[in-house]
């Protein structure tokens, strides 16, 4: 059996960070409507983690795309040697 990485379609891949952040916002908002209990705290923490995760993924992608656009062309093996 071949060991190939799983690839997502581009629309799904691009919307994942927004889905993470939306689920985080919904969880944080939902935690306010739950009775004051340990369950509300768990939902709040999970919501904050989803929000942070979505923002981190967006920022990492932005940085990777900026770096890739700076180095158009081949590999960086010969970079700096003249």
N, CA, C and O of each residue as an XYZ file, in Angstrom:
328
protein
N       0.838     -1.184      0.000
C       0.000      0.000      0.000
C       0.881      1.246      0.000
O       1.823      1.348      0.787
N       0.576      2.180     -0.874
C       1.372      3.393     -0.959
C       1.032      4.340      0.176
O      -0.102      4.381      0.653
N       2.010      5.082      0.591
C       1.841      6.042      1.681
C       1.855      7.455      1.089
O       2.894      8.116      1.067
N       0.686      7.913      0.608
C       0.585      9.223     -0.024
C      -0.081     10.208      0.922
O      -0.961      9.827      1.694
N       0.330     11.471      0.872
C      -0.325     12.473      1.725
C      -1.736     12.777      1.223
O      -2.022     12.684      0.029
N      -2.593     13.137      2.145
C      -3.968     13.497      1.798
C      -3.979     14.938      1.308
O      -3.435     15.825      1.965
N      -4.589     15.168      0.172
C      -4.680     16.513     -0.405
C      -6.125     16.975     -0.378
O      -7.034     16.229     -0.743
N      -6.328     18.204      0.054
C      -7.657     18.806      0.052
C      -7.795     19.681     -1.184
O      -6.806     20.201     -1.700
N      -9.016     19.840     -1.654
C      -9.232     20.739     -2.787
C      -8.952     22.173     -2.323
O      -9.055     22.479     -1.135
N      -8.603     23.029     -3.254
C      -8.216     24.394     -2.918
C      -9.311     25.166     -2.178
O      -8.999     25.839     -1.196
N     -10.583     25.102     -2.601
C     -11.610     25.836     -1.846
C     -11.735     25.366     -0.391
O     -11.923     26.178      0.515
N     -11.631     24.066     -0.179
C     -11.704     23.543      1.192
C     -10.483     23.999      1.983
O     -10.610     24.441      3.124
N      -9.305     23.892      1.379
C      -8.062     24.280      2.038
C      -8.069     25.759      2.429
O      -7.619     26.119      3.516
N      -8.578     26.609      1.543
C      -8.580     28.050      1.805
C      -9.607     28.461      2.859
O      -9.410     29.472      3.535
N     -10.684     27.715      3.017
C     -11.715     28.101      3.989
C     -11.501     27.498      5.374
O     -12.209     27.869      6.310
N     -10.553     26.588      5.534
C     -10.349     25.959      6.833
C     -10.045     26.946      7.966
O     -10.656     26.821      9.027
N      -9.139     27.919      7.805
C      -8.891     28.834      8.916
C     -10.136     29.624      9.324
O     -10.359     29.885     10.506
N     -10.936     29.997      8.336
C     -12.159     30.736      8.640
C     -13.167     29.837      9.360
O     -13.904     30.295     10.233
N     -13.192     28.565      8.990
C     -14.069     27.618      9.678
C     -13.611     27.434     11.122
O     -14.441     27.348     12.027
N     -12.292     27.373     11.348
C     -11.766     27.275     12.710
C     -12.188     28.494     13.532
O     -12.650     28.364     14.666
N     -12.022     29.670     12.947
C     -12.354     30.888     13.695
C     -13.855     31.007     13.937
O     -14.276     31.444     15.008
N     -14.666     30.622     12.950
C     -16.114     30.672     13.131
C     -16.560     29.703     14.225
O     -17.389     30.046     15.067
N     -16.010     28.505     14.204
C     -16.373     27.551     15.258
C     -15.908     28.049     16.616
O     -16.588     27.827     17.618
N     -14.771     28.714     16.668
C     -14.306     29.291     17.920
C     -15.228     30.384     18.428
O     -15.549     30.443     19.615
N     -15.653     31.256     17.510
C     -16.585     32.321     17.901
C     -17.918     31.753     18.383
O     -18.489     32.234     19.362
N     -18.405     30.736     17.692
C     -19.662     30.112     18.101
C     -19.526     29.435     19.469
O     -20.447     29.489     20.284
N     -18.391     28.807     19.715
C     -18.180     28.154     21.006
C     -18.080     29.183     22.127
O     -18.644     28.981     23.202
N     -17.368     30.286     21.887
C     -17.257     31.329     22.912
C     -18.625     31.937     23.185
O     -18.996     32.135     24.342
N     -19.380     32.235     22.129
C     -20.715     32.791     22.317
C     -21.626     31.775     23.000
O     -22.418     32.139     23.869
N     -21.520     30.524     22.619
C     -22.345     29.491     23.231
C     -22.034     29.266     24.689
O     -22.914     28.881     25.459
N     -20.797     29.499     25.081
C     -20.436     29.300     26.487
C     -21.135     30.309     27.392
O     -21.339     30.036     28.574
N     -21.500     31.457     26.860
C     -22.224     32.443     27.653
C     -23.672     32.023     27.897
O     -24.278     32.417     28.893
N     -24.220     31.224     26.988
C     -25.610     30.794     27.125
C     -25.760     29.530     27.968
O     -26.862     29.196     28.403
N     -24.656     28.832     28.195
C     -24.714     27.654     29.052
C     -24.797     28.094     30.513
O     -24.346     29.180     30.877
N     -25.374     27.240     31.328
C     -25.384     27.549     32.754
C     -23.960     27.627     33.255
O     -23.053     27.002     32.707
N     -23.784     28.386     34.280
C     -22.437     28.539     34.835
C     -22.004     27.210     35.453
O     -22.422     26.860     36.557
N     -21.170     26.484     34.734
C     -20.687     25.191     35.192
C     -19.324     24.922     34.575
O     -18.776     25.752     33.849
N     -18.802     23.779     34.870
C     -17.501     23.427     34.312
C     -17.607     23.244     32.800
O     -16.634     23.477     32.082
N     -18.778     22.829     32.307
C     -18.970     22.631     30.876
C     -18.828     23.944     30.101
O     -18.267     23.958     29.006
N     -19.331     25.038     30.659
C     -19.208     26.342     30.007
C     -17.738     26.752     29.920
O     -17.308     27.347     28.932
N     -16.978     26.429     30.959
C     -15.545     26.753     30.936
C     -14.800     25.944     29.880
O     -13.917     26.467     29.200
N     -15.154     24.679     29.744
C     -14.515     23.823     28.741
C     -14.817     24.343     27.334
O     -13.929     24.419     26.485
N     -16.078     24.697     27.102
C     -16.467     25.205     25.785
C     -15.756     26.530     25.496
O     -15.342     26.777     24.364
N     -15.616     27.372     26.507
C     -14.916     28.653     26.336
C     -13.450     28.424     25.961
O     -12.940     29.066     25.043
N     -12.780     27.530     26.655
C     -11.365     27.263     26.363
C     -11.215     26.685     24.963
O     -10.319     27.090     24.223
N     -12.068     25.754     24.594
C     -11.998     25.189     23.242
C     -12.257     26.250     22.173
O     -11.621     26.246     21.119
N     -13.183     27.147     22.446
C     -13.462     28.223     21.502
C     -12.285     29.158     21.321
O     -11.962     29.556     20.201
N     -11.648     29.506     22.421
C     -10.471     30.388     22.340
C      -9.337     29.684     21.597
O      -8.633     30.308     20.803
N      -9.160     28.392     21.852
C      -8.117     27.645     21.142
C      -8.403     27.573     19.642
O      -7.483     27.667     18.830
N      -9.661     27.408     19.275
C     -10.017     27.405     17.845
C      -9.758     28.767     17.206
O      -9.258     28.849     16.084
N     -10.096     29.822     17.918
C      -9.826     31.170     17.394
C      -8.336     31.390     17.188
O      -7.915     31.865     16.133
N      -7.546     31.050     18.180
C      -6.096     31.227     18.079
C      -5.534     30.359     16.956
O      -4.685     30.809     16.187
N      -6.003     29.122     16.862
C      -5.534     28.227     15.802
C      -5.840     28.766     14.414
O      -4.994     28.692     13.522
N      -7.036     29.307     14.220
C      -7.387     29.875     12.915
C      -6.525     31.064     12.556
O      -6.100     31.199     11.409
N      -6.263     31.923     13.515
C      -5.418     33.097     13.265
C      -3.984     32.666     12.961
O      -3.345     33.221     12.067
N      -3.481     31.683     13.697
C      -2.116     31.205     13.463
C      -1.990     30.613     12.059
O      -1.010     30.876     11.363
N      -2.964     29.823     11.646
C      -2.907     29.232     10.300
C      -2.937     30.324      9.230
O      -2.187     30.258      8.257
N      -3.799     31.327      9.405
C      -3.844     32.428      8.434
C      -2.507     33.162      8.362
O      -2.021     33.448      7.267
N      -1.913     33.467      9.498
C      -0.644     34.191      9.511
C       0.489     33.354      8.936
O       1.339     33.885      8.220
N       0.521     32.064      9.232
C       1.570     31.193      8.692
C       1.461     31.105      7.168
O       2.471     31.150      6.465
N       0.239     30.979      6.666
C       0.062     30.921      5.210
C       0.480     32.224      4.558
O       1.120     32.220      3.506
N       0.122     33.337      5.177
C       0.486     34.637      4.608
C       2.005     34.780      4.547
O       2.545     35.228      3.536
N       2.695     34.402      5.621
C       4.150     34.498      5.633
C       4.792     33.564      4.609
O       5.751     33.942      3.936
N       4.265     32.351      4.492
C       4.828     31.401      3.527
C       4.636     31.906      2.104
O       5.524     31.757      1.265
N       3.495     32.495      1.832
C       3.248     33.020      0.480
C       4.131     34.231      0.196
O       4.588     34.409     -0.933
N       4.373     35.054      1.193
C       5.247     36.212      1.006
C       6.676     35.756      0.748
O       7.349     36.310     -0.122
N       7.152     34.756      1.486
C       8.500     34.238      1.268
C       8.637     33.608     -0.108
O       9.649     33.788     -0.785
N       7.613     32.869     -0.516
C       7.652     32.209     -1.821
C       7.682     33.240     -2.945
O       8.351     33.026     -3.956
N       6.968     34.355     -2.788
C       6.954     35.370     -3.841
C       8.278     36.129     -3.922
O       8.614     36.680     -4.971
N       9.032     36.160     -2.819
C      10.343     36.816     -2.847
C      11.356     36.001     -3.630
O      12.273     36.564     -4.228
N      11.203     34.680     -3.636
C      12.178     33.792     -4.261
C      11.556     33.066     -5.440
O      11.459     31.839     -5.449
N      11.135     33.833     -6.433
C      10.565     33.224     -7.641
C      11.666     32.481     -8.378
O      12.816     32.918     -8.419
N      11.306     31.402     -8.933
C      12.275     30.648     -9.706
C      12.665     29.367     -9.002
O      11.860     28.757     -8.298
N      13.907     28.965     -9.200
C      14.408     27.672     -8.733
C      14.602     27.591     -7.230
O      14.005     28.335     -6.452
N      15.446     26.673     -6.865
C      15.674     26.426     -5.445
C      16.636     27.464     -4.867
O      17.187     28.296     -5.588
N      16.818     27.394     -3.576
C      17.680     28.346     -2.883
C      19.073     27.777     -2.635
O      19.832     28.335     -1.842
N      19.426     26.661     -3.308
C      20.703     26.010     -3.058
C      21.890     26.919     -3.331
O      22.842     26.934     -2.551
N      21.856     27.661     -4.395
C      22.971     28.529     -4.754
C      22.843     29.939     -4.250
O      23.616     30.810     -4.650
N      21.891     30.187     -3.386
C      21.633     31.531     -2.900
C      22.810     32.048     -2.093
O      23.263     31.381     -1.163
N      23.299     33.197     -2.425
C      24.375     33.826     -1.672
C      25.756     33.528     -2.223
O      26.699     34.242     -1.882
N      25.923     32.522     -3.050
C      27.238     32.240     -3.607
C      27.354     32.924     -4.956
O      26.470     32.813     -5.805
N      28.448     33.629     -5.138
C      28.600     34.382     -6.372
C      29.864     34.051     -7.075
O      30.143     34.605     -8.138
